[in-house]
C-alpha cells in the first residue's frame, strides 16, 4: 500500500498530502465528456475517442508538449469541429462529480498538514477549475497543479519532483494518493510515500497508519 515500510511511516512525519484529482477527489466519467463532444462535432463517440485519446493526442496536452492554445486548436481539428474554449470546459465539467467523502477528509487534513493537488491534465484544467470543480478552491487554494505546467506527466518521477519543488517540501514528507497503480509506482520512485486509492475506507486506514488525524 505504501512506498515504504510501516515502521518508516511512523518515524517520518507527513507534512503534505498530495492528491490526484480524477477518480480521487471527483468521479470522472470520460464517456459523458466524449458523448457531448461527439454531439457538437456531429461525429460518433468512437470517432472522438479515437481522435483524442487512442491517438495519444491527449497525452500531448497532459505532458505540456502542446501549449494550451495549440492543444485547444488541435483538439478541434482532430474531431472536425471548431471547438471553443467554453465548449471544451463544458464537456470537461459534465464529466466530473465531486466526491464529497474525499473532500471532507481533505478538509479535515488541512487542519494539521498541507494539502495540494497534482493531476495529469492540460493547464486549461487549472485555469478553469472554479467552473469545473468549484469545491476544490476553498480547500486547496492555489495549490492545484496540472502535469502540463511541469512539461511532463505522471508516472514520470520528474513530475512529482518538480511539483514538490514548487511546494518547497521534501519527498519523504509527502503522502501521494492516486487511483492508478502506475502513478503510485512513479511517486514511490520519486521518493514519496504513496497510497493506491480504491475506496474511502482504505484511504482512512492509510491515513491512520501514517499517524494523520482526520480532523
N, C-alpha and C positions, 0 to 999 in steps of 0.2 A: 504494500500500500504506500509505503513511504520511500523517499530517496535514500534514507539512512536508517540505521537500526533504531529501535525504540529507546535504547539507552542513550544514544546520541541526542535524540529528540529531547530528552529530559535535561541535558546539560546545555544545549544550545537554545537560547531564548529566541522565540519568533517575534520579530518586530514588525513584520509586514505580511499580510495575506494578499496574494496576487491572484485575482480571479480571471478565468476565461469568461466570455460573455455568453455566446450562443450555446444553449443547452446546459448552461450552468446558472447564470443569473436570469435567463429567459429561455422559454421554449422557442426554438427556431424551426419553422415549417417551410422548407425550401419549395415544396410543390405548390404551396399557395402563392409564393412570390413568382414562380415560373408561370403559373396559370394566368396571373394578372398581366405579366409581360407579354405572354402569348396573345392574350386578348387585344392588347394595344397594337401589337405588331401584325395581327391577322395571321398568326402562324400557329403551329401546334406546340404544345408544351414540350414534346420530344425534340422538336427542332430548336427551340430556345435553349433547352438544357444542353443539347449537343454543342450549340454555337458558343455558349459561355462557359459551362462547367466541364463538359467532356473534352473540350478543345484545349483546356489549360489557360484560357484567357483570364478567368477569374484569379488565378494564381499570380498573373502579372500585376493585377491590382493589389492583391494582398501583400506581395513582396516589394511593392513600391517601384517595380520595373517600369510602370506607367504612372505618370503624374495624373492627378485627379481629372483634369480636363480631358486629357488624352484617353484615359480609361472610359470616361462617360461617352465620348465621341465614338470610340471603338466598340463600346457595348452596343450602341445604337446601330452602327454599321453591320455588326455581326448578326443582329436579329432582324435587320432590314427595316428599321423604323427609326426616325429621328427623335430618339428618346430625350426628353428634357430632364433636368436635374430634379424637378418636382415630381415627375413620374417615377424616376429611379428611387427617390426617397419613399414615395408612397408604396411602391412594390415591396421595398425592404420593411417598411413599417407594418404592412399587413401580415408579414411572416413572423412577427415577434410578439410574444406574450410574456409579460413579466412573471417570474417565479417568485411569488410572494414569500414563500417559506425561506428561500435562499436570501432574498433581500432583507428579510427580518434578521436572519443570522448575521449578515454583513453589518446591519445597523447595530447589533449588539457588540460585534467585534471592534468596531471603530471607537468604542469607549475605552479600550485598553491597548489596541495596536493600530497601526496604519493599515489602510486597505487601498487597493488600486485594481485596475482592470487592464488586461493585455489580451486583445482579440486579434485574430487573423482577419484583417479587413483592410479595405482601402481607407484613406484618410477621410473620405466622404462620410463614413460612419461616425467618426469622432466629431466631425464638423456639424453633423445634424442629429447628434444623439438626443437632444432635447425634444425632437419630433419623433424619433424612432423609439426611444425608450426613456421617457421623461422621469421615470423613477430612479434612474442612476445618478443624476447630477446632485440631488440632495445628499446622497450617501458618499459619493466619490469625488465630488468637486471637479477639479481639473485633472485628476489622476485617472483619466480614461485614455488609454493608449491603443493605437492600432499598429499592427506589424508594419504597414506600409511606411510609416514615418521613420522606421529604422532601416528601411531598404532591405529587409529580409523578412522571413516568416517562420513561425513555429513549424516544425520542431528544431530548426537551426539553433544551436546553443547561443549564437551571437544575438539572436532576437531577444532572449531573456537578459543577457548581459548588458545590452545597450539600454533596455528598459530600466534595469536596476541602476545603471549608471545615472540615468536621468532622475531616478528617485533617490539617488545617493544612499543606497543601502547595500550591504554585503549579501551575496547569495546564501551564505549559511545561516542568515537570519530571516529567510523568506520561506513561506509555505505557498506553493503554487497549486491551483485547483483547475483541472481541465477534464472534459468528458472524453477526450481522445487519448488512447494509450500512447500513441506515438509522441504527442505533445508532452505528456508526463515524462516519458523517457528523455526527451530533449531537455527538459528542465533539470532533470537529475544530472545529465551530462554537464550542464552549466553550473552545477553545484548547489542547486536549490533543493529543499525538501519538496516533495510533490505528492499530491493525492489524486487518484483516478476517480472522478466523480461519477457515481452510479445511482446514488439516492441521497436524500436529505439526511436520513438516519445515519448512514455510513459516514457522511461528512461530519455530522455532530460527533460521532465516535472518534474520527480522526482529530478533530479539534481538541477533544478531551485528552487524547493520548499525547498531544503536544502541549498540554497544560494551558490551553486557551479557553478562557471563560466565554460563555455565550452572551454575557451582558447582565 
